[in-house]
Amino acid sequence: GAPEAVVEGDLCQMIKKLEAMKAARRAELETRPGYAMTADEEHEALEYLKAPDFLDRVASDLSKMGYVGETLNKKLGYLITVSRKLNSPLCGVVVSRPAAGKSRLMEVLAELVPPEDLVSFTRITPQALYYAENRSLRHKLVVSGEDEGLAGSDYALRELISAKRIKLAAPLKDAMSGKMKTVEYEVEGPISLLYTTTQPTIHHENATRCFLLSLDESADQTLEVLKAQRQTRTMEGAARESDAQDLRRLHRNVQRLLKPLRVINPFADELTFPSHALEMRREHEKYLSLIEAVALLGQHRLERKKCVVAGREVEYIEVEPADISAANALMAEVLGAKVSELSRPSRELLKLIKQMVEESAREQGVEARAVRFNRRDIREFSGWSDSQIKAHIGRLQDLEYLAVVAGRRGREFRYELGAGDEVLKREFGLKEVWKSGVVGTSLVKESDMVYAGKIIKSRQTSLVVG
């Protein structure tokens, strides 16, 4: 029976109190110190950071934690997680068929990140990120499961990556006057994002912002995984769990010692990059950030320099040729897959189909183009499930690697190798070149070799950068 105006006034007072409590809590969280390392822990982490073979040791440590193989993805994934401290962090999406271990790769990488720098979601609703605390996502690693969990929030995530902030204007009724007013919510970035997918293609806008980490789905890798799984059931495997816990603690302390320093690349003007496609503009940005991430890991080995910018002293480190060489080794594989039209699983399926067709053609004494086949033939030859084949065969058909020759009005689909199969032979890829002590990355075609870089002269060495 209380008058409406009285109720609204009381609610307004409650809101003011709660907002004050919220602001005080935010201030407390921002000033609260993080995990305090002991002197021994700090010394151990510092010695680890100073090791010249840092990324190789990271890959080895992840194997000791039970994730075998995938050396390239381990190194690149680790750099993605530490790049959260940069002004332009890296992002990644792990692409593979079900049961290949993509979620486990993401999990072991996230386990090495200090909890205070990690934000993990199972699902993000479309408006959720806009109402997060203003700086709660800033320079954090955001981890999500399958890409279905990001449905609807893609745009906000892309803006946090590219624009480094999101801003929402929402209407709200003023409790005192009863009039509508506009309230603004702002959340600061940037963020580093890591998630997984089983889809042969991902949203184009996401793909241009993320490195694609395609897993090894070969039989040899499966044997290694099965062996590692069996070892976890042994006494030796039980003992390794304690070692894995120590490695998690070590790497979290290692990443705590990494400061968000400015990284200057004195060789930036000398770098070249493929320019045949518009999307190379964003690939180039990722390449530069990858170099900076490698350099950031060496901040305790490199000389820290200072300069004054706009009246403010800035501490920075400089990229060394070895950092560029390490980034090239990773970018060679990643960009080679990026330039391709097909994801790694789609390419693997196409290779199996080609093998099946060639064997059938030899048995029938006909040309490969004359061989017809259906999904059941592919399933029996490859051992893939029907759902997996359906997911990737559509992509092969769209890009004309396969042609449909039947399938109308209830008839089964039958396929033949299409004209697009010739494209696979001319597929662009990056290949490392070693000669006369020069380390480089070159763009390879079927008929010619074009260097995607030029020689940089330095006091330490000469290298070709891609």
KAHUWO-V284214 format. One record per pair of residues at least 12 apart in sequence whose C-alpha atoms are under 8 Angstrom apart, sorted by the first residue. I is the first residue (numbers start at 1). J is the second residue. If there is no record, write none. Layout:
i->I j->J
i->I j->J
This chain:
i->5 j->176
i->8 j->175
i->8 j->176
i->9 j->175
i->9 j->176
i->11 j->175
i->12 j->175
i->12 j->176
i->26 j->133
i->34 j->116
i->37 j->253
i->41 j->250
i->41 j->253
i->42 j->253
i->42 j->257
i->44 j->250
i->45 j->250
i->45 j->251
i->45 j->253
i->45 j->254
i->45 j->257
i->46 j->254
i->46 j->257
i->46 j->300
i->48 j->254
i->49 j->254
i->49 j->297
i->49 j->298
i->49 j->300
i->49 j->301
i->50 j->298
i->50 j->300
i->50 j->301
i->55 j->75
i->56 j->75
i->58 j->74
i->58 j->75
i->58 j->78
i->59 j->71
i->59 j->74
i->59 j->75
i->61 j->247
i->62 j->74
i->62 j->108
i->64 j->240
i->64 j->243
i->64 j->244
i->65 j->108
i->65 j->240
i->65 j->241
i->65 j->243
i->65 j->244
i->65 j->247
i->66 j->228
i->66 j->229
i->67 j->104
i->67 j->105
i->67 j->108
i->67 j->225
i->67 j->228
i->68 j->224
i->68 j->225
i->68 j->228
i->69 j->221
i->69 j->224
i->70 j->215
i->70 j->216
i->72 j->330
i->73 j->213
i->73 j->214
i->73 j->215
i->74 j->105
i->74 j->109
i->76 j->330
i->77 j->92
i->77 j->109
i->78 j->109
i->79 j->290
i->79 j->293
i->79 j->294
i->80 j->92
i->80 j->192
i->80 j->293
i->81 j->109
i->81 j->110
i->81 j->113
i->81 j->141
i->81 j->192
i->82 j->255
i->82 j->293
i->83 j->192
i->83 j->289
i->83 j->290
i->83 j->293
i->84 j->139
i->84 j->140
i->84 j->141
i->84 j->190
i->84 j->191
i->84 j->192
i->85 j->139
i->85 j->140
i->85 j->259
i->85 j->260
i->86 j->139
i->86 j->260
i->86 j->261
i->86 j->262
i->86 j->292
i->86 j->293
i->87 j->190
i->88 j->161
i->88 j->190
i->88 j->289
i->89 j->161
i->89 j->190
i->89 j->191
i->89 j->192
i->89 j->289
i->90 j->192
i->90 j->193
i->90 j->210
i->90 j->211
i->90 j->286
i->90 j->289
i->90 j->290
i->91 j->192
i->91 j->193
i->91 j->194
i->91 j->209
i->91 j->210
i->91 j->211
i->92 j->193
i->92 j->194
i->92 j->195
i->92 j->210
i->92 j->211
i->92 j->212
i->92 j->213
i->93 j->194
i->93 j->195
i->93 j->196
i->93 j->197
i->93 j->210
i->93 j->211
i->93 j->212
i->93 j->213
i->94 j->106
i->94 j->194
i->94 j->195
i->94 j->196
i->94 j->197
i->94 j->212
i->94 j->213
i->94 j->214
i->94 j->215
i->95 j->196
i->95 j->197
i->95 j->198
i->95 j->199
i->95 j->200
i->95 j->212
i->95 j->213
i->95 j->214
i->95 j->215
i->95 j->343
i->96 j->197
i->96 j->198
i->96 j->199
i->96 j->214
i->96 j->215
i->96 j->217
i->96 j->344
i->96 j->345
i->97 j->198
i->97 j->199
i->97 j->345
i->97 j->388
i->98 j->198
i->100 j->215
i->100 j->216
i->100 j->217
i->101 j->215
i->102 j->196
i->102 j->215
i->103 j->145
i->103 j->196
i->106 j->143
i->106 j->194
i->106 j->195
i->106 j->196
i->110 j->143
i->111 j->248
i->112 j->248
i->112 j->249
i->112 j->251
i->112 j->252
i->113 j->251
i->113 j->252
i->113 j->255
i->114 j->252
i->114 j->253
i->114 j->255
i->114 j->256
i->117 j->139
i->117 j->140
i->117 j->141
i->118 j->140
i->118 j->141
i->118 j->142
i->118 j->143
i->119 j->137
i->119 j->140
i->119 j->141
i->119 j->142
i->119 j->143
i->120 j->142
i->120 j->143
i->120 j->144
i->121 j->142
i->121 j->143
i->121 j->144
i->121 j->145
i->122 j->144
i->122 j->145
i->122 j->149
i->123 j->144
i->123 j->145
i->123 j->148
i->123 j->149
i->123 j->150
i->124 j->149
i->124 j->150
i->124 j->151
i->124 j->152
i->124 j->153
i->125 j->150
i->125 j->151
i->125 j->152
i->125 j->153
i->126 j->151
i->126 j->152
i->126 j->153
i->127 j->153
i->128 j->153
i->129 j->153
i->129 j->156
i->129 j->187
i->130 j->156
i->130 j->166
i->130 j->167
i->130 j->168
i->130 j->185
i->130 j->186
i->130 j->187
i->131 j->185
i->131 j->186
i->131 j->187
i->132 j->187
i->133 j->187
i->134 j->186
i->134 j->187
i->134 j->188
i->135 j->187
i->135 j->188
i->135 j->189
i->136 j->187
i->136 j->188
i->137 j->187
i->137 j->188
i->137 j->189
i->137 j->190
i->137 j->191
i->138 j->188
i->138 j->189
i->138 j->190
i->138 j->191
i->139 j->189
i->139 j->190
i->139 j->191
i->139 j->192
i->140 j->190
i->140 j->191
i->140 j->192
i->141 j->191
i->141 j->192
i->141 j->193
i->141 j->194
i->142 j->191
i->142 j->192
i->142 j->193
i->142 j->194
i->143 j->193
i->143 j->194
i->143 j->195
i->144 j->194
i->144 j->195
i->144 j->196
i->145 j->195
i->145 j->196
i->146 j->195
i->146 j->196
i->146 j->197
i->146 j->198
i->147 j->195
i->147 j->196
i->147 j->197
i->154 j->206
i->158 j->205
i->158 j->206
i->158 j->209
i->160 j->188
i->160 j->189
i->160 j->190
i->160 j->191
i->161 j->189
i->161 j->190
i->161 j->191
i->161 j->192
i->161 j->209
i->162 j->190
i->163 j->190
i->164 j->188
i->164 j->189
i->164 j->190
i->164 j->191
i->165 j->186
i->165 j->187
i->165 j->188
i->165 j->189
i->165 j->190
i->166 j->186
i->166 j->187
i->166 j->188
i->166 j->189
i->167 j->184
i->167 j->185
i->167 j->186
i->167 j->187
i->168 j->184
i->168 j->185
i->168 j->186
i->169 j->182
i->169 j->183
i->169 j->184
i->169 j->185
i->170 j->182
i->170 j->183
i->170 j->184
i->170 j->185
i->171 j->183
i->199 j->391
i->199 j->392
i->200 j->342
i->200 j->343
i->200 j->345
i->200 j->346
i->200 j->391
i->200 j->392
i->200 j->395
i->201 j->343
i->208 j->279
i->208 j->282
i->208 j->283
i->209 j->282
i->209 j->283
i->209 j->286
i->211 j->334
i->212 j->334
i->212 j->338
i->213 j->334
i->214 j->343
i->214 j->344
i->214 j->345
i->215 j->344
i->217 j->345
i->258 j->296
i->258 j->297
i->258 j->299
i->261 j->296
i->261 j->315
i->261 j->316
i->261 j->317
i->262 j->314
i->262 j->315
i->262 j->316
i->262 j->317
i->263 j->292
i->263 j->295
i->263 j->296
i->263 j->316
i->263 j->317
i->263 j->318
i->263 j->319
i->264 j->292
i->264 j->316
i->264 j->317
i->264 j->318
i->264 j->319
i->265 j->292
i->265 j->318
i->265 j->319
i->265 j->320
i->266 j->318
i->266 j->319
i->267 j->319
i->267 j->456
i->270 j->454
i->270 j->456
i->271 j->453
i->271 j->454
i->271 j->465
i->271 j->466
i->272 j->452
i->272 j->453
i->272 j->454
i->272 j->465
i->272 j->466
i->273 j->452
i->273 j->453
i->273 j->466
i->274 j->452
i->274 j->466
i->283 j->335
i->287 j->327
i->287 j->331
i->290 j->327
i->291 j->319
i->291 j->323
i->291 j->324
i->291 j->326
i->291 j->327
i->292 j->319
i->294 j->323
i->294 j->326
i->294 j->327
i->295 j->317
i->295 j->318
i->295 j->319
i->295 j->320
i->295 j->323
i->296 j->317
i->299 j->317
i->302 j->317
i->302 j->318
i->303 j->317
i->303 j->318
i->304 j->316
i->304 j->317
i->305 j->317
i->321 j->458
i->321 j->460
i->321 j->461
i->321 j->463
i->324 j->465
i->325 j->439
i->325 j->440
i->325 j->463
i->325 j->465
i->328 j->440
i->328 j->441
i->328 j->465
i->328 j->466
i->329 j->432
i->329 j->441
i->332 j->429
i->332 j->430
i->332 j->431
i->332 j->432
i->332 j->441
i->332 j->466
i->333 j->429
i->333 j->430
i->333 j->431
i->335 j->429
i->335 j->430
i->336 j->428
i->336 j->429
i->336 j->430
i->337 j->429
i->339 j->427
i->339 j->428
i->339 j->429
i->340 j->427
i->340 j->428
i->340 j->429
i->342 j->395
i->345 j->392
i->346 j->392
i->346 j->393
i->346 j->395
i->346 j->396
i->349 j->382
i->349 j->389
i->349 j->392
i->350 j->396
i->350 j->401
i->352 j->381
i->352 j->382
i->353 j->378
i->353 j->382
i->354 j->417
i->356 j->378
i->356 j->381
i->357 j->371
i->368 j->417
i->369 j->416
i->369 j->417
i->369 j->418
i->370 j->416
i->371 j->416
i->372 j->414
i->372 j->415
i->372 j->416
i->373 j->414
i->373 j->415
i->373 j->416
i->374 j->412
i->374 j->413
i->374 j->414
i->374 j->415
i->375 j->389
i->375 j->413
i->375 j->414
i->399 j->420
i->400 j->418
i->400 j->419
i->400 j->420
i->400 j->421
i->401 j->417
i->401 j->418
i->401 j->419
i->401 j->420
i->401 j->421
i->402 j->415
i->402 j->416
i->402 j->417
i->402 j->418
i->402 j->419
i->402 j->420
i->402 j->421
i->403 j->415
i->403 j->416
i->403 j->417
i->403 j->418
i->404 j->416
i->425 j->446
i->426 j->445
i->426 j->446
i->427 j->445
i->427 j->446
i->428 j->443
i->428 j->444
i->428 j->445
i->429 j->443
i->429 j->444
i->429 j->445
i->430 j->442
i->430 j->443
i->430 j->444
i->431 j->443
i->431 j->444
i->437 j->462
i->438 j->462
i->438 j->463
i->438 j->464
i->439 j->462
i->439 j->463
i->439 j->464
i->439 j->465
i->440 j->453
i->440 j->463
i->440 j->464
i->440 j->465
i->440 j->466
i->441 j->453
i->441 j->464
i->441 j->465
i->441 j->466
i->442 j->466
i->451 j->466
i->452 j->465
i->452 j->466
i->453 j->465
i->453 j->466
i->454 j->466
